[in-house]
Structures are given as structure tokens and as C-alpha cells.
Amino acid sequence: MHPIQWRAAFELLKPITWFAPMWAFACGAVSSGASPDGRWLVIIAGIFLAGPLVCATSQAVNDWFDRHVDAVNEPQRPIPSGRLPGRSGLYIAIAWTVLSLAIAPLLGPWGFGAAAIGLVLAWAYSAPPLRLKRNGWWGNTAVAVCYEGLPWITGATVLAAGALPDSSSLTLALLYSLGAHGIMTLNDFKSVEGDRQWNIASLPVQLGVNRAARLACIVMALPQMVVIGLIYYWGQSFYALAIAVLLLAQFLLMQKLLRNPHQRAAWYNATGTSLYVLGMLIAAFALQASRTPIASPVSV
């Protein structure tokens, strides 16, 4: 492969998108309350699997099956621009799928199962016959689960040496996955024109940009409100207050977003979404703290 094509292949895998599942994996690991001693190699393998492998695979798969849409929305991308000629994009997607499945067993049976589910959803999202992205409700749900819920659960399971997370951890993973559905809706704003031409019913296409933006804000905010309530109920009021402050800041940013959602969706994903994922980590630490018993006074 020519050096220019290597650079195009790296661009195809979209490193900037790897952060979300890697962060969620780390949050899950923190939430478990388990010590990482002796498990650093597995943790590193899990973070690598979540981002540079499974997430990167999803990006390659999506770009291959969306090449006709990208030719309208973003013709500078590696495949529509011709920098990755022929079926190169498809071959990279297949190779990264195989590589991900080869690395996944290092995380044990649950880690392998989570990776396999993530890969199935990645192909189902973009590839016929399912092509879940043709409907924004289903497609955004698949991506949100892969980006937040699955990595969180995998991180918690791996750090706990294979023990499944308890109901509290699973609840947080579910809530942050629900909120991520709104983030995925904002991400669709950049491709409205091509989606309309190719009959892809993203939520901005179905509902219109303004209604979709309002819905995205509601979907992002409500799960965080529930998280705040749960963390307060678990006796971690300081952490609940910290997430509430972050949510208040998001509300202020949302007001600016809603004044011009088409132009400011990417801006919000760089600002408000950063506060959202910071709240995820705080929630993970809150759950960890709730597991730590308070030392009893020493009797004399």
C-alpha cells in the first residue's frame, strides 16, 4: 500500500471517535471498585479493544457502506475521494473485525462476548440487509449501546475478574447509553442533505432539525437527572452535586445550541458532550465510593 493510502486508511479508522468507548470502559472499571493490581495488561487490552479495534472497525464498516452518502456530505473522506481505491475500505473493515475477534479472548469469555456483540451491531448498523441507520431510532440506539453501555459493562467485568456487574452498575450503563442516543442525533446533523437524498431516516430528517435538536437535549438530560437522584439515594451527595453542576452547565450550552442547531451541533458535541462524559466518570467514582464500607470506631 502506498504511504498516502496508509494515511488514508488511518483516517478511515477515525481515531477521534475512539475516545468515547475507551472512556466508558475506564468508567466501568472504576465503578467496579476492584483493585487493578495484577490486571493492568488486561485493562490495557480492553481499552485498546474498545477504541482502536472495535470502534475503529465500526468506522471502517460505516464509511464503506456509506460511500455514496459521503460523496454528497463529505466527499473529502478517504473512500469517496478515491484515496482508498477499489474495495480497500471493505478489506480494512473485514481485517479489523478479524483482528478484534483475535484480541478479544484476552478479556475472558464476557469480554469476548461484549466485543462480538459490538461487532455484530457495527455491521448491522451500516450493512444491508439490516442497515439500522436507515432509521434514526434504531441506528442511534445501536451506536449508543456500543459506545457507552457495552464498554462500561466490559470494563466493570474485566476488573472484577469476570464477575458480572451488579444492578447499580448496569443501571448507570443503561442510563448513559440512553443519554448517548441524543449525542448520536446531534452527530447526524452534519449529513442531513445526503441522508435525504438516499432515504436515510435519521432523526433530523424525520423530525426536522429544530425538533430533533430539542429531542436530543431532552434525551441527554433526563438520564443524567435520574443518575443524580440515584447517586444521592446511595448516600453520595457530593458526587450528585458535582454531576448536577455539570448538567446545569449543559443546560446553558443547550440554549445556545437550540438557537441554531444545524450550525452548532458539532460545537455542542465538543463542549456539552465533554461535560456529559465527565459526569460519567464522576458517577463511576460515586458508585465506587458507595461500595467502600465506613470504618467502625475502634473501641478502647
C-alpha positions in Angstrom: 0.0 0.0 0.0 1.3 3.4 -0.9 2.2 5.7 2.0 -0.6 8.1 1.0 -3.0 5.1 1.2 -1.7 4.2 4.7 -2.6 7.7 5.8 -6.0 7.4 4.2 -6.5 4.0 6.0 -5.7 5.6 9.3 -8.1 8.4 8.6 -10.8 5.8 7.7 -10.5 4.4 11.2 -11.2 7.8 12.7 -9.1 7.9 15.9 -11.1 10.9 17.3 -14.1 8.6 17.7 -12.2 6.0 19.8 -12.3 8.2 22.9 -15.9 7.5 23.8 -15.8 3.7 24.2 -12.3 3.9 25.8 -13.6 6.4 28.3 -16.7 4.2 29.0 -14.5 1.2 29.5 -12.4 3.1 32.1 -15.6 4.3 33.8 -16.9 0.8 34.1 -13.5 -0.3 35.5 -13.7 2.4 38.1 -17.3 1.7 39.1 -16.4 -1.9 39.9 -14.5 -0.8 43.0 -12.0 -3.6 42.4 -8.2 -3.0 42.6 -6.4 -3.0 39.3 -3.3 -4.7 40.8 -2.1 -7.5 38.6 -4.7 -6.8 35.9 -3.0 -3.9 34.1 -2.3 -5.9 30.9 -5.9 -7.0 30.6 -7.1 -3.4 31.3 -4.8 -2.0 28.5 -6.0 -4.8 26.2 -9.6 -3.8 27.0 -9.1 -0.1 26.3 -7.3 -1.0 23.1 -10.1 -3.3 22.1 -12.8 -0.8 22.8 -11.2 2.0 20.8 -8.6 1.2 18.1 -10.2 -2.1 17.3 -14.0 -2.4 17.7 -14.8 1.3 17.4 -12.3 1.7 14.5 -14.0 -1.3 12.8 -17.4 0.3 13.1 -16.0 3.4 11.4 -14.5 1.5 8.5 -17.7 -0.5 8.0 -19.8 2.7 8.1 -17.6 4.5 5.6 -17.7 1.6 3.2 -21.4 1.2 3.2 -22.0 5.0 3.3 -19.6 5.8 0.5 -22.4 7.0 -1.8 -23.9 9.2 1.0 -20.5 10.6 1.9 -20.0 11.5 -1.7 -22.7 14.1 -1.1 -22.0 15.1 2.5 -18.2 14.7 2.9 -16.6 14.0 -0.5 -13.2 14.5 1.0 -13.3 11.3 3.0 -10.9 8.5 2.0 -13.3 6.4 0.0 -15.4 8.9 -2.0 -12.2 11.0 -2.6 -10.5 7.9 -4.2 -7.6 7.9 -1.8 -8.7 4.4 -0.8 -9.5 2.9 -4.2 -11.5 -0.2 -5.2 -12.6 -2.3 -2.2 -9.8 -1.3 0.1 -12.2 0.2 2.6 -14.2 -3.1 2.8 -11.0 -5.1 3.2 -9.9 -2.9 6.0 -13.3 -3.4 7.7 -13.0 -7.1 7.4 -9.4 -7.3 8.6 -10.2 -5.1 11.7 -13.2 -7.3 12.5 -10.9 -10.4 12.5 -8.2 -8.7 14.5 -10.7 -7.6 17.1 -12.0 -11.1 17.5 -8.5 -12.4 17.8 -7.6 -9.9 20.6 -11.0 -10.2 22.5 -10.3 -13.6 24.2 -7.7 -11.9 26.3 -10.5 -10.3 28.2 -12.1 -13.7 29.1 -15.5 -15.0 27.9 -17.5 -12.0 28.9 -15.1 -9.6 27.3 -15.1 -11.7 24.1 -18.9 -11.8 24.2 -19.2 -8.0 24.5 -16.7 -7.5 21.7 -18.7 -9.9 19.5 -21.9 -8.1 20.2 -20.3 -4.8 19.5 -19.0 -6.0 16.1 -22.4 -7.5 15.2 -24.1 -4.2 15.9 -21.4 -2.3 14.0 -22.1 -4.3 10.9 -25.9 -4.3 11.4 -25.8 -0.6 11.8 -24.3 0.1 8.3 -24.5 -3.1 6.2 -27.5 -4.5 4.3 -29.9 -6.1 4.8 -30.5 -4.7 8.3 -28.7 -1.3 7.9 -30.1 0.0 11.2 -29.0 3.5 10.4 -31.8 3.8 7.9 -34.0 4.7 10.9 -32.6 7.1 13.4 -34.4 5.5 16.4 -32.8 2.1 15.8 -29.5 3.2 14.5 -28.8 5.7 17.2 -29.7 3.1 19.9 -27.2 0.6 18.4 -24.4 3.1 18.4 -25.2 4.5 21.9 -25.1 0.9 23.3 -21.8 0.2 21.6 -20.2 3.5 22.7 -21.3 3.6 26.3 -23.1 0.6 27.7 -21.1 -2.3 26.4 -17.7 -0.8 27.2 -18.8 0.2 30.7 -20.1 -3.3 31.4 -17.0 -4.9 29.9 -14.7 -2.6 32.0 -16.5 -3.5 35.2 -16.5 -7.2 34.4 -12.8 -7.3 33.4 -11.6 -5.5 36.5 -13.8 -7.7 38.7 -12.0 -10.8 37.2 -15.1 -12.0 35.3 -17.8 -11.2 37.8 -20.8 -9.5 36.2 -21.6 -6.0 37.4 -24.3 -5.6 40.0 -27.6 -3.9 39.3 -26.3 -0.4 40.2 -23.5 -0.5 37.7 -25.8 -1.9 35.0 -28.3 0.8 35.7 -25.7 3.5 35.2 -24.5 1.9 32.0 -28.1 1.8 30.7 -28.8 5.4 31.7 -25.7 6.8 30.0 -26.4 4.7 26.9 -29.9 6.2 26.7 -28.4 9.7 27.0 -25.9 8.9 24.3 -28.8 8.4 21.9 -29.2 12.2 22.0 -25.5 12.7 21.2 -25.8 10.4 18.2 -28.8 12.5 17.0 -26.6 15.7 17.1 -23.9 13.8 15.2 -26.4 13.2 12.3 -26.9 16.9 11.7 -23.8 17.1 9.5 -25.2 14.6 7.0 -28.8 15.8 6.6 -28.5 16.6 2.9 -27.1 13.2 1.9 -29.4 11.4 4.2 -32.4 13.0 2.5 -31.1 12.1 -1.0 -30.5 8.5 -0.1 -33.7 8.0 2.0 -31.9 7.5 5.3 -34.4 8.5 8.0 -32.1 10.0 10.6 -34.0 11.9 13.3 -33.1 15.3 11.8 -34.6 14.1 8.6 -37.7 12.6 10.2 -38.4 15.4 12.7 -36.7 18.4 11.2 -33.5 19.9 12.6 -35.1 22.0 15.3 -37.4 19.3 16.7 -34.6 16.8 16.6 -32.3 19.1 18.5 -34.9 19.7 21.2 -35.4 15.9 21.5 -31.6 15.3 21.7 -31.3 17.8 24.6 -34.2 16.1 26.5 -32.8 12.6 25.8 -29.3 13.7 27.1 -30.7 15.5 30.2 -33.3 13.1 31.6 -30.9 10.1 32.2 -28.5 12.4 34.0 -31.3 13.6 36.2 -32.0 10.0 37.2 -28.3 9.4 37.8 -28.2 12.4 40.1 -31.2 11.1 42.1 -29.7 7.6 42.3 -26.3 8.8 43.5 -27.9 11.0 46.1 -30.0 8.0 47.2 -26.8 5.9 47.5 -25.6 8.5 50.1 -23.0 10.2 47.8 -24.4 13.7 47.9 -21.1 15.4 47.0 -20.9 13.4 43.7 -24.5 14.0 43.0 -24.0 17.8 43.4 -21.0 17.7 41.1 -23.0 16.0 38.3 -25.8 18.5 38.9 -23.4 21.4 38.3 -22.2 19.8 35.1 -25.8 19.3 34.0 -26.6 22.9 34.7 -23.7 24.0 32.6 -25.1 21.7 29.8 -28.5 23.4 30.1 -26.8 26.8 29.4 -24.9 25.4 26.4 -28.1 23.8 25.1 -29.8 27.2 25.0 -27.1 28.4 22.6 -27.3 25.1 20.6 -31.1 25.4 20.1 -30.8 28.9 18.6 -29.0 27.5 15.6 -28.8 23.6 15.9 -27.6 22.9 12.4 -24.6 25.2 12.8 -23.9 24.4 16.4 -24.4 20.7 16.7 -20.6 20.0 16.3 -19.8 22.8 18.7 -22.1 21.2 21.3 -20.6 17.8 20.8 -17.2 19.3 21.7 -18.5 21.2 24.7 -21.7 19.9 26.2 -20.8 16.3 25.4 -17.5 16.7 27.2 -19.4 17.7 30.4 -21.7 14.7 29.9 -18.8 12.2 29.8 -17.1 13.9 32.7 -20.2 13.2 34.6 -20.0 9.6 33.7 -16.6 9.3 35.4 -17.9 11.1 38.5 -20.8 8.7 38.6 -18.4 5.8 38.4 -16.4 7.2 41.3 -19.6 7.7 43.2 -20.5 4.0 42.8 -17.1 3.0 43.8 -17.4 5.2 47.0 -20.7 3.7 47.8 -19.1 0.2 47.9 -16.4 1.3 50.4 -17.5 0.5 53.9 -17.1 3.2 56.5 -14.6 2.1 59.2 -16.1 1.4 62.6 -14.8 3.4 65.6 -12.2 1.5 67.5 -13.4 0.6 70.9 -11.0 1.1 73.8 
